[in-house]
Amino acid sequence: MFHVTLISVLVLAGLFSSLPAQAVSQVAAAERYFRQGVELQRKGDLNGARQAYLSALQLAPDRPDVNANLGLVYLRLGEYDQAVKRYAAALRSLPTHEGLRLQLGLAYLQAQQFDLAQHELTTVLKANPRHHQARQALGMALLRTNRLQEGIKELEKVYASQPGNFDVLYTLGSAYIRVGRLRDVAPLINGPFKQLDTPQAALIEGSYELAKRNYLAALAKLRRAQRLNPKLPGLQSELGYAYVLTGNRKLAIEMFEGELQINPADFNANAFLGWLYRENGHLDQATVLLNNALRLRPDDGGVIFQLAQVSQVRGSLDETAQLLEKAVTLNPDFTPAHVLLARTYFKQKRFKDAERERGIIERLNAEEQERQPSNPDLRYTGITVPLN
């Protein structure tokens, strides 16, 4: 998505005259390895380029151009933590180099160290507020840390300056759907997306229909995206969700498992697959997936509730109560969590706490009934809490 380039910043003119003969030889050898690495990198031989750059660094450990290019190699090899180390080393040698700081921010983003990415990208933008690539990456980092409205604002600024930037358009459309701003999505669906026949556009359109609860229309759009690009990140996760909503759990599991092969950090795939595994009795697998989801969104009450249900099945009453207490603190109106917490307190013989929870449930039921239609056949009757 982001453009990264080979960087060459070392100035050799006049360097050799001030060095002893052995040091001159090392500098010259390091330069040969560096040029070899550049050539191999341009030919697409990333492993060969990596070895050449590492050889150069053995002779000249602080060369920022070698560290920077090696960082790019590691990015393309998917070794993001190593990429971060190399870009950070290059930036220590050239602390005011805007390009290196941007690359470090992008490497942090790929390594899912989103807070560090935000720091570096914000620094770039303070020095150059018109740096659209840094702003786009900052918007994405903010979205990944659930600072959704802030991320949307950054992406809106980029889109206003670059209306032809479809990567921003897709991300912005997804973010609008996630926060429920469907009115903001509609102009995109009826405008630029109508001109596009891409899997990304079909994915956004399918997600939009899902958000409007038009499940069959959503499935049609998402399956079109699947035909265009079955490996599009996020697509199988969204299809899995659509299959859950339409009652096809077998296909839902297949989709979520497929998404996690492409993107292990997909929240929905981890959370929903963990829920489905829990309901199928695969508690160990469910626990791993739900904990993965919780690492991605530590304050998600739904995931915490699912983990509490796993603990309940295993008979861990204290752990169940602690998880449910956290879930209802995060979401005080989460009736099912209050129900399970009341039952758990009763089993722990904490009868006063159980009665308090039952009172909360009765209040929540009454409030929900007030919001229901006047026709008694259509009214919500609430959740009952048999404590014994």
VOZA-485041 format. One line per field, with one value per residue (C-alpha): y, z, x; chain; residue number from 1. Coordinates in Angstrom, 3 decimals, m for minus. Each point is the difference from the previous one (the first is absolute). Layout:
v	Y ...
w	Z ...
u	X ...
chain	A ...
resi	NUM ...
***
This chain:
v	0.000 2.454 0.911 m0.878 0.504 m0.786 2.686 1.093 2.755 m0.622 2.608 m1.610 2.921 0.883 m2.835 m2.251 2.591 0.175 m3.757 m2.524 m2.522 m2.862 2.193 1.179 m3.632 m0.717 3.046 m1.033 m3.580 1.239 2.172 m2.983 m2.092 2.917 0.412 m3.754 0.095 2.842 m1.907 m3.224 1.897 1.603 m3.439 m1.295 m2.265 1.053 m2.759 0.744 3.718 m0.648 m1.968 2.668 2.779 m2.023 m0.498 3.748 0.706 m2.327 2.362 3.278 m0.466 3.586 0.574 1.395 m0.816 m3.684 m0.161 1.748 m2.275 m3.057 1.251 0.049 m3.551 m1.185 1.770 m1.815 m3.303 0.539 0.193 3.186 0.064 m0.227 2.787 2.203 m0.628 0.933 3.178 1.044 m0.527 2.085 2.781 0.129 0.951 2.527 1.143 2.777 m2.112 0.179 m3.014 m2.247 1.071 m0.709 m3.445 m0.726 1.011 m2.283 m2.846 0.458 m0.077 m3.292 m1.394 0.915 2.309 2.617 2.436 0.223 0.410 2.896 1.698 m0.168 0.973 2.918 1.214 m0.084 1.983 2.644 0.692 m0.348 0.296 m0.622 m3.446 m2.006 m3.408 0.564 1.275 m3.009 m2.379 1.923 m0.336 m3.746 m0.274 1.939 m2.301 m3.046 1.344 0.668 3.768 m0.151 3.567 1.341 m2.443 0.961 3.698 m0.658 m2.099 2.613 2.585 m2.255 m0.764 3.707 0.598 m3.240 m0.961 m2.555 m1.882 m3.137 m1.608 2.851 m0.229 m3.698 0.461 2.999 m1.881 m2.906 2.364 1.786 m3.357 m1.042 3.114 m0.137 3.071 m1.598 3.360 0.791 m3.341 0.406 2.788 m2.166 m3.010 2.043 2.054 m1.213 m3.668 m0.122 0.754 m2.798 m3.721 m1.007 m2.560 2.803 1.911 m3.149 m0.700 3.489 m0.314 m3.388 1.378 2.898 m2.392 m2.043 3.121 0.691 m3.640 m0.781 m3.372 m1.554 3.134 0.028 m3.597 0.747 2.914 m1.890 m3.056 2.287 1.316 m3.607 m0.827 3.016 m0.649 m2.875 1.001 3.659 0.820 0.369 m1.599 m3.477 1.506 2.027 m2.997 m2.041 2.607 m0.032 m3.791 0.168 2.434 m2.224 m3.165 m1.794 m0.676 m2.566 2.503 2.682 m2.127 m0.667 3.725 1.052 m2.694 1.128 3.629 m0.868 m1.745 3.307 2.376 m1.494 3.435 0.261 0.790 m1.257 m3.299 m0.664 1.081 m1.740 m3.174 m0.121 0.270 m2.752 m2.295 0.601 m0.952 m3.127 m0.994 0.718 1.957 0.068 1.322 2.459 1.334 0.660 1.832 2.050 1.060 1.009 2.142 1.517 1.004 1.827 1.731 m0.213 1.716 m2.090 m1.147 m2.598 m1.853 0.165 m1.460 m2.873 m0.719 0.026 m2.640 m2.158 0.372 m0.885 m3.253 m0.854 0.628 2.952 2.079 2.645 0.628 0.050 2.619 2.176 m0.038 0.764 2.833 1.537 m0.535 1.798 2.790 0.607 m0.329 0.513 m0.792 m3.396 m2.094 m3.500 0.741 1.091 m3.211 m2.243 2.046 m0.423 m3.766 m0.086 1.982 m2.399 m2.998 1.778 0.505 3.780 0.423 3.780 0.534 m2.371 1.907 3.297 m1.346 m1.284 3.490 1.437 m2.594 0.845 3.690 m0.684 m2.249 2.710 2.629 m2.264 m0.700 3.739 0.251 m2.791 0.275 0.270 m3.288 m2.599 m2.727 1.969 1.081 m1.041 m1.992 0.280 m2.501 m1.944 m1.042 m3.329 0.018 m3.626
w	0.000 0.938 m2.277 1.313 m1.812 0.168 1.927 m0.578 2.299 0.637 m1.365 m0.656 m1.566 1.990 2.498 m1.027 0.456 3.761 0.674 0.584 m2.762 1.741 0.688 m3.614 m1.081 2.304 m1.275 m3.590 0.694 1.757 m3.031 m2.329 2.122 0.107 m3.798 m0.388 2.352 m1.953 m3.265 1.448 1.573 m3.313 m1.617 2.685 1.739 3.539 1.807 m1.986 0.676 3.710 0.194 m1.913 2.269 3.126 m1.296 m0.555 3.532 1.466 m1.447 0.439 2.711 0.000 m3.703 m0.167 m3.677 0.604 3.058 m1.877 m3.029 2.220 1.823 m3.311 m0.768 3.357 m0.632 m3.297 1.610 2.672 2.814 1.436 3.360 m1.791 m2.340 3.012 1.428 m3.255 m0.611 3.627 m0.406 m3.181 1.691 2.905 m2.538 m1.782 2.587 m2.193 m3.139 m0.791 m2.316 2.598 2.687 m2.371 m0.775 3.709 0.552 m2.831 1.409 3.423 m1.715 m1.724 3.279 1.679 2.452 m0.615 2.805 m1.128 m3.599 1.047 1.763 m3.007 m2.538 2.137 0.158 m3.802 m0.269 2.479 m2.259 m3.222 0.418 m3.728 0.095 m1.165 0.230 3.664 0.706 m1.716 2.038 3.187 m0.747 m0.368 3.236 1.866 m1.362 1.139 3.574 m0.045 m0.133 m2.774 m0.295 0.117 m2.692 m2.172 0.287 m1.209 m2.935 m0.924 m0.266 m2.346 m2.110 m0.288 m1.459 m1.992 m1.199 m2.336 2.864 0.030 2.837 2.231 m1.442 0.838 3.522 0.618 m1.190 2.327 2.914 m0.600 0.079 3.178 1.890 m1.478 m2.223 m2.810 m1.370 m0.717 m1.772 m2.334 m2.135 m0.454 m1.002 m2.463 m1.212 m0.418 0.781 m2.787 m2.469 1.358 m0.634 2.652 2.800 2.517 m1.225 0.126 3.536 1.189 m1.697 1.649 3.410 m0.533 m0.728 3.079 2.139 m1.403 0.759 m3.652 0.386 m3.384 m1.841 2.160 m0.886 m3.709 0.200 2.148 m2.255 m2.952 1.873 0.657 m3.705 m0.813 2.738 2.455 2.044 0.530 3.646 2.090 m2.582 1.505 3.440 m1.311 m1.875 3.181 1.840 m2.775 0.180 3.783 m0.450 m2.628 2.086 m1.953 2.758 m1.972 m2.717 2.632 1.682 m3.359 m0.772 3.399 m0.111 m3.503 1.110 2.870 m2.413 m1.858 2.932 3.502 1.486 m1.377 3.046 m1.331 m1.195 3.391 1.979 m2.045 m0.583 3.728 0.698 m2.505 1.345 3.539 m1.001 m1.703 3.188 m1.248 3.113 m0.379 m3.563 1.008 2.867 m2.273 m2.573 2.531 1.742 m3.399 m0.545 3.466 m0.682 m3.093 1.894 3.755 0.924 m2.090 2.393 m2.417 m0.156 3.780 0.309 m2.303 2.114 3.088 m1.597 m0.652 3.673 1.081 m1.990 1.591 3.462 0.860 1.907 1.311 m3.430 m1.537 2.501 m0.535 m3.786 0.208 2.454 m2.523 m2.833 1.814 1.091 m3.652 m1.091 2.877 m2.247 m1.133 1.236 m0.836 2.001 2.994 m0.321 0.046 2.806 2.132 m0.496 0.772 3.219 1.032 m0.522 2.086 2.728 m0.400 0.324 0.552 m3.135 m1.933 1.103 m0.956 m3.480 m0.299 0.804 m2.764 m2.441 0.869 m0.591 m3.355 m1.053 0.905 m1.927 m3.044 0.161 m0.028 m3.289 m1.629 m2.304 1.561 m1.603 2.791 m2.532 m1.103 3.419 1.614 3.169 1.571 1.378 3.096 2.619 1.710 2.738 0.994
u	0.000 2.738 2.873 3.444 3.288 3.657 1.820 3.576 1.232 3.709 2.407 3.389 1.831 3.096 m0.517 2.867 2.756 m0.556 0.064 2.815 0.617 m1.837 m3.019 0.017 m0.091 m2.987 m1.892 0.613 m1.113 m3.128 m0.806 0.398 m2.386 m2.442 m0.021 m0.370 m2.993 m1.612 0.389 m1.396 m2.885 m0.894 m0.014 m2.369 2.511 m0.916 1.885 3.139 m0.389 m0.466 3.218 1.929 m1.280 0.798 3.524 0.289 m1.178 2.625 2.573 m1.895 m2.665 m1.273 m0.581 m3.549 m0.503 0.806 m2.251 m2.827 0.148 0.269 m3.093 m1.862 1.161 m1.298 m3.335 m0.423 0.974 m2.646 2.576 m1.467 1.794 3.338 m1.091 m0.746 3.491 1.703 m1.983 0.516 3.759 0.016 m1.953 2.456 2.662 m2.257 m2.584 m1.453 m0.475 m3.716 0.027 1.611 m2.467 m2.887 1.408 0.388 m3.630 m1.124 2.093 m1.608 m3.393 0.820 1.381 m3.332 1.748 m2.640 0.785 3.630 m1.156 m2.228 2.917 2.325 m2.655 m1.189 3.603 0.196 m3.240 1.133 2.959 m2.006 m3.795 m0.522 1.584 m3.049 1.655 0.859 m3.522 m1.560 2.146 m0.805 m3.710 0.390 2.023 m2.697 m2.701 1.968 0.080 m3.772 0.490 m2.549 m1.212 3.561 1.071 m2.960 0.883 3.557 m1.220 m2.599 2.787 1.949 m3.060 m0.840 3.475 0.174 m3.506 1.533 1.693 m2.120 1.950 m1.162 m3.501 m0.305 1.377 m2.235 m3.081 0.777 0.565 m3.304 m1.796 1.776 m1.146 m3.505 0.307 m1.973 m1.132 3.638 0.471 m2.975 1.578 3.097 m2.101 m2.054 2.964 3.586 m0.718 m2.582 2.789 2.180 m0.160 2.506 m0.131 0.587 m3.059 m2.136 1.248 m0.999 m3.393 m0.543 0.985 m2.402 m2.864 0.917 m0.151 m3.486 m0.981 m0.612 1.691 m0.769 1.102 3.146 0.807 m0.396 2.458 2.488 m0.072 0.722 3.033 1.002 m0.168 2.167 2.586 m0.568 3.075 m0.950 0.826 m3.146 m2.298 m0.217 m0.548 m2.935 m1.366 0.275 m2.050 m2.612 m0.214 m0.450 m2.883 m1.635 0.399 2.746 2.516 1.994 0.852 0.552 2.683 1.682 0.079 1.348 2.693 0.964 0.249 2.313 2.370 0.345 m0.249 0.416 m0.747 m3.536 m2.163 m3.321 1.447 1.593 m3.058 m2.687 1.995 0.748 m3.726 m0.850 2.726 m1.278 m3.525 1.367 1.806 3.559 0.919 3.800 m0.183 m2.695 2.116 2.991 m2.116 m1.940 3.212 1.396 m3.090 0.333 3.609 m1.225 m2.848 0.633 m3.279 m2.374 m2.722 m1.362 3.320 0.366 m3.514 0.977 3.088 m2.216 m2.219 3.079 0.991 m3.533 0.056 3.331 m1.443 2.262 m2.553 2.406 1.473 m3.482 m1.173 3.091 m0.424 m3.719 0.582 2.387 m2.503 m2.847 2.338 0.879 m3.637 m2.473 m2.997 1.330 m2.927 1.349 3.165 m2.097 m2.041 3.064 1.537 m3.140 0.128 3.712 m0.477 m2.776 2.303 2.660 m2.649 0.372 m3.741 m0.082 2.082 m2.262 m3.119 1.615 0.690 m3.554 m1.256 2.186 m1.354 m3.594 0.707 1.690 m2.908 m2.509 1.955 0.159 m3.737 m0.701 1.873 m2.034 m3.076 m3.460 m1.147 0.454 0.823 3.053 1.229 3.260 m0.715 3.421 2.490 m0.998 2.517 m0.650 2.629 m0.326
chain	A A A A A A A A A A A A A A A A A A A A A A A A A A A A A A A A A A A A A A A A A A A A A A A A A A A A A A A A A A A A A A A A A A A A A A A A A A A A A A A A A A A A A A A A A A A A A A A A A A A A A A A A A A A A A A A A A A A A A A A A A A A A A A A A A A A A A A A A A A A A A A A A A A A A A A A A A A A A A A A A A A A A A A A A A A A A A A A A A A A A A A A A A A A A A A A A A A A A A A A A A A A A A A A A A A A A A A A A A A A A A A A A A A A A A A A A A A A A A A A A A A A A A A A A A A A A A A A A A A A A A A A A A A A A A A A A A A A A A A A A A A A A A A A A A A A A A A A A A A A A A A A A A A A A A A A A A A A A A A A A A A A A A A A A A A A A A A A A A A A A A A A A A A A A A A A A A A A A A A A A A A A A A A A A A A A A A A A A A A A A A A A A A A A A
resi	1 2 3 4 5 6 7 8 9 10 11 12 13 14 15 16 17 18 19 20 21 22 23 24 25 26 27 28 29 30 31 32 33 34 35 36 37 38 39 40 41 42 43 44 45 46 47 48 49 50 51 52 53 54 55 56 57 58 59 60 61 62 63 64 65 66 67 68 69 70 71 72 73 74 75 76 77 78 79 80 81 82 83 84 85 86 87 88 89 90 91 92 93 94 95 96 97 98 99 100 101 102 103 104 105 106 107 108 109 110 111 112 113 114 115 116 117 118 119 120 121 122 123 124 125 126 127 128 129 130 131 132 133 134 135 136 137 138 139 140 141 142 143 144 145 146 147 148 149 150 151 152 153 154 155 156 157 158 159 160 161 162 163 164 165 166 167 168 169 170 171 172 173 174 175 176 177 178 179 180 181 182 183 184 185 186 187 188 189 190 191 192 193 194 195 196 197 198 199 200 201 202 203 204 205 206 207 208 209 210 211 212 213 214 215 216 217 218 219 220 221 222 223 224 225 226 227 228 229 230 231 232 233 234 235 236 237 238 239 240 241 242 243 244 245 246 247 248 249 250 251 252 253 254 255 256 257 258 259 260 261 262 263 264 265 266 267 268 269 270 271 272 273 274 275 276 277 278 279 280 281 282 283 284 285 286 287 288 289 290 291 292 293 294 295 296 297 298 299 300 301 302 303 304 305 306 307 308 309 310 311 312 313 314 315 316 317 318 319 320 321 322 323 324 325 326 327 328 329 330 331 332 333 334 335 336 337 338 339 340 341 342 343 344 345 346 347 348 349 350 351 352 353 354 355 356 357 358 359 360 361 362 363 364 365 366 367 368 369 370 371 372 373 374 375 376 377 378 379 380 381 382 383 384 385 386 387 388
***
